[in-house]
Amino acid sequence: MTVIGIDIGSVAAKAYIISNGSHHRAMIPTGWSPREAGQALIDQLLDKSGLERDRVERIYCEKITTARKLF
């Protein structure tokens, strides 16, 4: 199972991917657009893990309502 967890705050956006026992994390400044920050984190995690987007079964978001509408 492959899952991504995202926490988008007012200053920083953080994310974690877990897939079959391996994990990777990323953190970036949130900037003006939480939506763009969330997508950038997903892209970074997929690059780090070498996984394709269609392998991700769930994405969990915290803190900001607009981030939940991303996925």
C-alpha positions, 0 to 999 in steps of 0.5 A, a space after each residue: 500500500 502506498 500513501 501520502 500524508 500532507 500537512 500544509 501550514 501558513 509557513 511550511 508544507 510538509 509531506 511523507 510517502 510510505 510504500 512497502 516499508 520504505 518512506 521519504 519526506 519533503 518540506 517546502 515553504 507554503 508560499 501564496 498558494 497552498 494548492 501549488 505547495 501540495 502539488 509540489 510536495 507530491 511531485 517531489 515525493 514521487 521523484 524521490 521514491 521513483 513511484 508513479 502517481 497511479 501507485 498512490 492509493 490514498 492522500 491524507 491532508 491536514 490543517 487547511 480546508 483548501 488542500 483537501 480539494 486538491 486530490 
